[in-house]
């Protein structure tokens, strides 16, 4: 189920150009800060950020360029990019999964009838790290998933040192993940989408 023709645009802040400078008005036509679903045209920029973020830590990327193209063609509505004045600074890519726990197939498959969003990767451009952007992007992404009626939960796998980060985002530890990549082992974590949406609707928030 593709929503490529209805990709949502999130809250956008626009720069207010000086009234006395036409030249500067022309330069400031891009949104100052924009959150939107990614498209296949964003794939190279996504891969460059991901490669820099992960290869120095783990020696490999969660998604290679062909896999990024794969998911952005199949389910772009399950991705989210953060753009500053037109430049991609952070992103999340997800796909649908139809099992209780992740298996090796979850790394490459999109299950259109699934109710679980498998978050493959979250990455922030090196220039914008240590500014809280990863947490903000994840919060916006989870809020967006709450608007998708077919999504019941989000799941991901991470290394031990990232458990505290995702716990602060609201994820709960499920236990060791079945998936291994080379010598790396992972912990699987889960976020209940509909439960949180129900709680907000009934809390008066």
C-alpha positions as CSV (number, residue, x, y, z in Angstrom):
1,X,0.0,0.0,0.0
2,X,1.8,3.1,-1.2
3,X,0.9,6.6,-0.2
4,X,3.5,8.2,-2.6
5,X,0.9,10.6,-3.9
6,X,-0.1,11.7,-0.4
7,X,3.2,12.2,1.4
8,X,2.5,14.3,4.5
9,X,4.3,17.5,5.1
10,X,5.0,18.3,8.8
11,X,5.1,21.7,10.5
12,X,7.3,24.1,8.6
13,X,8.8,27.3,9.8
14,X,9.6,29.9,7.1
15,X,12.3,32.5,7.2
16,X,10.9,36.1,7.0
17,X,13.1,37.9,4.5
18,X,14.0,41.6,4.9
19,X,11.4,43.8,3.2
20,X,14.1,46.1,1.8
21,X,16.2,43.5,0.0
22,X,14.9,41.7,-3.1
23,X,18.1,39.9,-3.6
24,X,18.0,38.4,-0.1
25,X,14.3,37.6,-0.5
26,X,15.2,35.4,-3.5
27,X,17.9,33.5,-1.5
28,X,15.6,32.7,1.4
29,X,12.8,30.8,-0.4
30,X,13.5,27.4,1.2
31,X,11.8,26.4,4.5
32,X,14.0,27.1,7.5
33,X,12.9,23.7,9.0
34,X,10.9,21.1,7.3
35,X,9.9,17.5,8.2
36,X,8.6,15.4,5.3
37,X,8.6,11.8,4.1
38,X,11.6,10.9,1.9
39,X,11.5,10.1,-1.8
40,X,13.8,7.9,-3.9
41,X,15.4,11.2,-5.0
42,X,16.7,11.6,-1.4
43,X,18.4,8.2,-1.4
44,X,22.0,9.4,-2.1
45,X,21.8,12.1,0.6
46,X,20.4,9.6,3.0
47,X,23.2,7.1,2.2
48,X,26.0,9.6,2.6
49,X,24.7,10.5,6.1
50,X,24.3,6.9,7.1
51,X,27.7,5.8,5.8
52,X,29.5,8.5,7.8
53,X,27.5,7.7,10.9
54,X,27.8,4.0,11.0
55,X,30.9,2.8,9.2
56,X,33.2,4.4,11.8
57,X,31.3,2.6,14.6
58,X,30.3,-0.8,13.2
59,X,32.1,-1.0,9.9
60,X,28.9,-1.3,7.9
61,X,25.6,0.5,7.2
62,X,22.2,-0.8,8.3
63,X,20.9,-0.1,4.8
64,X,23.0,0.0,1.6
65,X,22.1,2.3,-1.2
66,X,20.1,-0.2,-3.2
67,X,18.2,-1.1,0.0
68,X,17.4,2.6,0.7
69,X,16.1,2.8,-2.9
70,X,14.1,-0.4,-2.3
71,X,12.3,0.9,0.8
72,X,11.8,4.5,-0.5
73,X,10.1,3.1,-3.5
74,X,7.9,0.5,-1.6
75,X,7.0,2.5,1.5
76,X,8.1,6.1,1.4
77,X,5.3,7.0,3.8
78,X,7.1,5.1,6.6
79,X,10.2,7.4,6.3
80,X,10.8,10.9,7.7
81,X,13.5,13.4,6.9
82,X,14.4,16.6,8.7
83,X,15.6,19.3,6.3
84,X,17.2,22.6,7.3
85,X,17.0,25.2,4.4
86,X,16.8,22.3,2.0
87,X,19.6,20.3,3.4
88,X,18.9,16.8,4.9
89,X,20.2,16.8,8.4
90,X,18.5,13.7,9.9
91,X,16.3,10.8,8.8
92,X,14.4,7.7,9.8
93,X,13.5,4.8,7.4
94,X,11.0,2.2,8.3
95,X,8.9,-0.6,6.7
96,X,6.0,-2.9,7.7
97,X,6.5,-6.2,9.4
98,X,3.9,-8.9,10.2
99,X,5.4,-10.9,13.1
100,X,5.7,-10.5,16.8
101,X,9.5,-10.5,16.7
102,X,12.1,-9.5,14.1
103,X,13.8,-12.2,12.0
104,X,16.5,-12.0,9.4
105,X,13.9,-11.4,6.7
106,X,12.9,-8.1,8.4
107,X,16.2,-6.6,7.2
108,X,15.1,-6.6,3.6
109,X,11.3,-7.2,3.4
110,X,8.3,-4.9,3.5
111,X,5.1,-6.6,4.5
112,X,2.2,-4.4,3.2
113,X,-0.4,-6.0,5.4
114,X,1.8,-5.8,8.6
115,X,0.8,-3.7,11.6
116,X,4.4,-3.3,13.0
117,X,6.7,-0.6,11.7
118,X,10.3,-1.9,11.7
119,X,12.6,1.1,12.1
120,X,15.7,0.2,10.1
121,X,17.8,3.3,10.8
122,X,17.9,6.7,12.4
123,X,20.9,8.8,11.5
124,X,21.9,12.5,12.0
125,X,24.4,14.4,9.9
126,X,27.7,14.8,11.6
127,X,27.4,18.6,11.7
128,X,24.1,18.4,13.6
129,X,24.9,15.8,16.3
130,X,24.8,16.4,20.0
131,X,22.0,18.9,19.5
132,X,19.1,16.6,20.5
133,X,17.9,16.2,16.9
134,X,17.7,12.4,17.0
135,X,15.3,12.5,19.9
136,X,13.2,15.3,18.3
137,X,13.0,13.4,15.0
138,X,12.0,10.2,16.7
139,X,9.3,11.9,18.7
140,X,7.9,13.5,15.5
141,X,8.1,10.1,13.7
142,X,6.2,8.3,16.5
143,X,3.5,11.0,16.6
144,X,3.1,10.6,12.8
145,X,2.8,6.8,13.2
146,X,-0.1,7.4,15.6
147,X,-2.0,9.0,12.7
148,X,-1.7,5.8,10.6
149,X,-4.7,3.6,11.5
150,X,-3.0,0.3,10.4
151,X,0.0,0.7,12.7
152,X,-0.1,-0.9,16.1
153,X,3.5,-0.7,17.2
154,X,7.1,0.2,16.2
155,X,10.0,-2.0,16.7
156,X,13.8,-1.8,16.3
157,X,17.0,-3.5,17.1
158,X,20.0,-1.7,18.6
159,X,23.3,-2.3,20.3
160,X,23.5,-2.2,24.1
161,X,24.9,1.3,24.3
162,X,21.8,2.7,22.5
163,X,19.2,1.2,24.9
164,X,19.1,4.2,27.2
165,X,18.5,6.6,24.2
166,X,15.6,4.6,22.9
167,X,14.2,4.0,26.4
168,X,14.0,7.8,26.8
169,X,12.0,7.9,23.5
170,X,9.5,5.5,25.0
171,X,10.7,2.1,23.7
172,X,10.6,-1.0,26.0
173,X,13.2,-3.8,25.9
174,X,11.9,-7.1,24.5
175,X,15.1,-9.0,24.9
176,X,17.9,-10.3,22.6
177,X,17.1,-10.0,18.9
178,X,17.3,-13.1,16.7
179,X,19.2,-11.1,14.1
180,X,23.0,-10.9,14.1
181,X,25.1,-9.0,11.6
182,X,28.7,-10.4,11.5
183,X,29.9,-10.4,15.1
184,X,27.3,-7.9,16.3
185,X,24.4,-8.8,18.5
186,X,21.3,-6.7,19.1
187,X,18.6,-5.9,21.6
188,X,15.0,-5.7,20.3
189,X,12.9,-2.8,21.5
190,X,9.2,-2.0,21.1
191,X,6.9,1.0,21.2
192,X,3.1,0.5,21.5
193,X,1.6,3.0,19.1
194,X,-2.1,2.7,19.6
195,X,-1.8,2.5,23.4
196,X,-0.1,5.8,23.5
197,X,-2.6,7.4,21.1
198,X,-5.5,6.1,23.3
199,X,-3.9,7.5,26.5
200,X,-3.5,10.9,24.9
201,X,-7.1,11.0,23.7
202,X,-8.3,10.2,27.2
203,X,-6.0,12.4,29.2
204,X,-7.4,15.7,27.9
205,X,-4.1,16.5,26.2
